[in-house]
């Protein structure tokens, strides 16, 4: 048996089947459970929730004279997601099911849907590209008219689960090194929510659909609407023939334009230094994102764990302070760039976490963060007992050294110092 095969075999032996995650309903009854009308569930828990923004989908409903809603799979601040049957496919076609994403009825969400359609067309323009099979593009789109407005509906290939949930199937929520190396070839962008895994076999989704008929979703009735608890547990893995897929391009941005990109991007835990400082960003911001994500997958927790205030609000000062503790102080040129760029207005205003519309990085993130000498203005926030070398507990010896070297090639203060995706694929830690 080869060394690589031996490593993967031992890793697979550590796979566990976790208890049903929070928010996932286990099928237990043959009749629907009626939930209390006065207890908020799912999308109702969104701050400022307005039910009239959401399309009131019901199981069995036929949308666009083609897609029959079967089960609610999930929800977000501006959408719900359903498994649907494509009634226009021939009966012998195994790909009869689709994912239906129905957006809220307001201008912001319509703009996001238009943007996602645009990005999908861009990706489909080059289907011969080697990476095309690892991105999920739109199959169809249409508009549905609800009682309170028009909703954009986006159709995709159905997926088993996001990578964050797949990670929980492993002991202590950590990917074994051998498995992570295999996945790393596909994870070049992202956050756990945006990476999905395909179904290992068509029978998984067929069995799931059959179970819905016998075990309907728990639901509640309020103000003439039905709201359902998601059914999105597809059960135990039947094989390991699964591939990760990059999804959700609603916020994707092409970096090929003539103007520098400076507006806010990325979830807080993945924010690259140049984004926080407003010094303009490009594809290298994704490389920083990748470095943080790979570390998180290896250790089963966030690399940057002290970036929120006691009230839970994201604190950019604390985030930069932890970067300094782990990576050392940034080069002075980065502080100079903050001075040059952070007050330059964006092409349009963006709302910050408090809902205030901001037009500069300094206004949005709360800078400046460095003085004219390149010194951090909040030195008291820099942890003194944190080192990147001490943060990796899942590896030992040479494998740990190579992993740290690999991560450091991505977690560089200056965007131009980070390795490209092509260079990373040739890194010794991945190919050893």
N, C-alpha and C positions, 0 to 999 in steps of 0.2 A: 504494500500500500504506500503511495506517495506521501511525502510529508504534508503537502497541502491538503490531500484527501483526509489524512489522519486528523489534522487540525479541525477541519470542518466537521468530521464525524464526531469528535469529542465535543465540539460546540453544540451540535444538534442534540446531543444527549442532555444538555443543560436546558433545553426548551421545556417550558412548563405551560400548562393551560391555566391561566389565572381565573380568579372569580370574575363574574360579570362586572365590568367597570362601571363606575358611577355614571348614571345617565342612560345606561343601556338596560332595557327591560328584558327579563327572562320570561319565556313563554310558560305560563302556569295554568291558565284557565281557558275554557272553551268558549266563554262568553265575555264580551268586553267589560272591563272594570270601569265604572263611572266614578270619576274623581270629583272632589269638592269644587264647586264653582268659584269659591272665594280664595283658593290657594293657587298662586301663579305657578305655571309650569313653562318650561322651554322658552319660546320667544317672548312670553309674557313677562319674563324676568328682566328683559332689556330695559335699562333706564329710559324713561320717556316713551315707553311702549304705547303705540297707537294701533289698535287692531285693524282699523280701516286701511292701513298701509299694506297689509298682508292679504294675499289671495286665499280665500277659504276653501282649500282643497279638501275633498272627501274621497275615501277609497271607492274605487269603481268609476269615478268621474272620468269622462273622455275629453281630453283637451286637444284642440286643433283637429278634431275628428280623426285622431290617430293614436294618441298616447293615453293609455288607461292607467290611472294612478292605482298603485297596489299597496304601498306601505311608506310611511314617512321615515326617512333615514336620518334626518338631522335638520339643523336650523342655524341661522346666524343672525347678526343684528339687522340684516337687510334682505333676508331670503329664507325660504324653506327648501328642503331637498327631499325628493320622493323617488322611489323605485317605480318604474312604469313599464307596461308591456307595449311594444310597438305592434299595433294591430295590422299594419300593412306589410309585415314581413311574412314570407312563406312559412308554412308550418314546419318544414324540415330545416329551416335556418336556425342554428343553435344560438345565434346572437339576437334573440327576440326581446331582450330586456335593455332598458336604458335608464340613466339617471336624469331626472328632471329637476332643474334648479329654477325656482320661480321667485323673481326679485320683487321687492316692495315697489309700490306705485308712487315714486317721486322722481324728480329730475336727477338727483345725484345717482340713484341706482340705475336709472336708464342710461346715464353717461357711462357708468362702469360697465354695463352690459355691452354697450356699443364698443367700448375700448377692448373688451375681451373678444368680441367678434373680430375686431381689426387685428389683434395679435394672432388669433387663430388663423385668419387668412394668410398672415405673414408666415406662420409656421408651415402651413400647408403648401406654400409656394415651392418648397424644396423637399418633397417626400422621399427623395433618394438619399438625403443626408443620413449618416450613420446613427445619429441620435434621435431621428424622427419617431422611432418606435417607442421611445421612452418619454414622450410627451402626450398628454391627453388633449386633443383638439375637439372643437365643436362638431357634432354630427348634424345638428339642425338647430334652428331657432325660430321663434314666432312670438306673437303677442297674444295675451289672453285678456279679455275684458271681464273684470270683476264688478261687484256691486258698487265699489268706490273708486274705480280707476282702472288704468291699463297697466299690465304687468309684462315685463320681458321674461320669456321662458327660454332657457338654454338646455340643449339635449347633449348628453355625453355617454360614453361607454361606462357601464357601472363598474365600480371598484369594490374590493373586499373591505378595506379599512385604511385609515391613515397610518403613517409610519409610527406616530407616537403610541398608537394602540398596539401595533405589531411588536413594538419594543417591550411592552408590558408582558408579552408572552414568554420573555426570557427571565431567567433567575435574577432577582434584584433589579429588574428593569434595565439591565445592561446588555448590550450586544457583545457577544464574544468577539475577540480580536479577529479570528478568521472570517466570521460572518461580516463584520464591519468592513473589512478590507474588500470583500466582494461587493457590498453595497456602495462603498465609496466611489466606485467607478461610475455610478449613476447619479450620485447626489452632488451635482455641481450647480447649485442655486440656493439656498432655501431655508425653510423652516419645516418642522415636523408636520404641521397641518397641510402643507402644500405637496407632500410626497405621499402618494397612495400606493397600495399594492394590489395587483390584479388577482382575480379569482384563480385558484389552482386547478379548478375543473368546473365545467358547466353544471354538473350535478349539485354543486353547493348552492347556487342561486335558485335552481329548480326546487330543491327541497325547502329552501327558505320561503319561496312563494306558496308552496303547499301548506306550510305551517301557518301562514297568515290566515288562511281560510278557517283553520281550526282554532286559532288563537288570536283574535282581533286585538288591535292596539287599544290600550287604556285611553280613555278620552274624558273630556269635560265639556259641558255645554254652558255657554254664557253669552248673553245678548244676541241670541239667534245664531251663534257660531259654534262650531265644534273645533276643539283644539286637541291634538293627539300627542301622546308620548311616543317618541321615536322607537321603532324596532330596527335595530342595526347590528345585532349580534348574529353573525353568520356561522357561529359554532367553531368547533375544533378544526385545526388545519388537517387536511386530508393528505397533503403532500407538500413538499418544499419547492414545487415547480411554480414559483411566483416571481414576478419582477416588479421593482419599484417604478412608478410613473410620476412624472412631474405634472402637477395640475394647478388650476386656479391662476389664470393670467390676468385677472381683473386689475391688478396693480402693476403688471409687467411694464417695462419701459425699454424701448429701443435706444441703444447708445450710439447710433450711427448719425445722429443729427449734428448740425454745425454749431449749435449753442451748448455751452457747458450745462450739465445737470446739477442743480443745487437744492431742489425741493426735498422735503422729508420723505424718507422711505424706511422700510424695515421695521419689524417688531422691536421694542426696546432692548430686549436681551441680545439681539443680533446687530444693533446699531454699530456701524463702522465709525472710526474717529473722524474721517472727513465729512461724514454726514452730520455728526453732532456739531462740528466746527463750521459747517457751511462753506467748505473750501472747494466744492464741486466734486462729483463722483462719477464713476463709470463702471465697467464690468468688474474691476478689481474690488469693488464693494461686496460683490457676491463671493469673492475669494475669502474675504474676512468672514463673511456669513458662514461659509463652508467650514472654516477652521473652528469656529465656535460650535457649530452643529456636530462636527465629527467628535470633538471633545465631549459634548453633552451625551452623545450616543454611547461613547466608550464608558463614561463614568456613571451614566444613569441619573445625572443631575446637571444643573446649569453651571457653566464655568463662572459666570458673573452672578453671584448670589446676594450681593449687598447693594443693589442698585435702586432700592425703594425706601421711601421715608417711613417713619413709624405709622403713618396713616395709609401706607400702601401705594402712594403716588410715585411714579417714576422720577428719579432724581439724577439728572445728567451729571451733576458734580460728583456724586458718589460713583457713577459708572466710570467716568474718566479716572477717578481716584483709584478704583480697583484695576483698571487697565495699567496704570502707572506701577502699582504694586506687583502685578504679574509680569509686566513686560519691560519695566524700567521707564524712565522719563522719555518723552518724545523728542525728536530732533527739533532744534529751534526753528527750522524752516517751516515746520507745521504750525507753530504758533504765529509766525509771520504771515502765513497764508490765512489764518483765522482773522488777523487784523485787517488784511486786504479785502477779504471776501464776505465776512459774516454780516456786514451791514448793507451789502448789495441786494437790492430788491429782487424778489422772484418774479416770474412772469405773471403769477396770480397769487392770491392769498390762500393760506391753508389754515384750517382750524386746529388749535393745539388741544391738549388733553382737557383743558377747561372750557373749550368751545369758543375761545377767542380767535378771530381770524388774524393771522400774522403774515407779514410780507418779507421778513428776513429771518435767517437762521438764528441770529442773536435774539430776536424777539421771540421766536418759536421755542428755542431750547434754553434761553436764560443766560447767555454768555454776557461778557467775555469770560473765558476760563483760564487764560494765560496772560501774563504781563508782557511788556515790550522786551524783556530779557529772556522770554521763553519759559518763565517759571510758573508753575501751577498756582492759581490764586487760592486754592482751598487745600493746602498741605495737611491740615489737621484731619481731613477725611481719608487720607491715604493709609490703608491698613499696613501694619508693620510686621505682621506674622503670616503673610501670604507670599508664596512663591509658586510659579508655574510648575517647577520641577517637583514640588511636593504635592501638587494637586492630583497627580495621576496615581491612583491606588490599584487599578485593575491589571497593571502590567509590571513586569520586573525585568531587570537586567538589560540585555541588548535590545529586546523588543520595546522596552520602555524608552530607551535612549533614542531609537529610531522613530518612535511615535512622536516624541517631543520635538525632534528635529523636523518632522513632517508638519506638525501643527505650527511651529514657529515660522515656517515658510509662508504661512497664510496670515498669521497674526502679526503683521508688521504695521507700524505706525503710518509709514508712508505708502500710499497705494502703489507707487512705482516699484517698491521693493518686494512686493508680493509675487510669488510664482504664478504663472499662468496655469489654467486647467490642464493644458497639454503637458506642461512640465511636471505637474503634480502626479499625473498618471504614470510617470516614469520614476517616481520617488522610491528609494530603497525599501521603505516600510511597506509599500503596497506590493512590490514585486518580489520581496524576499521569499 
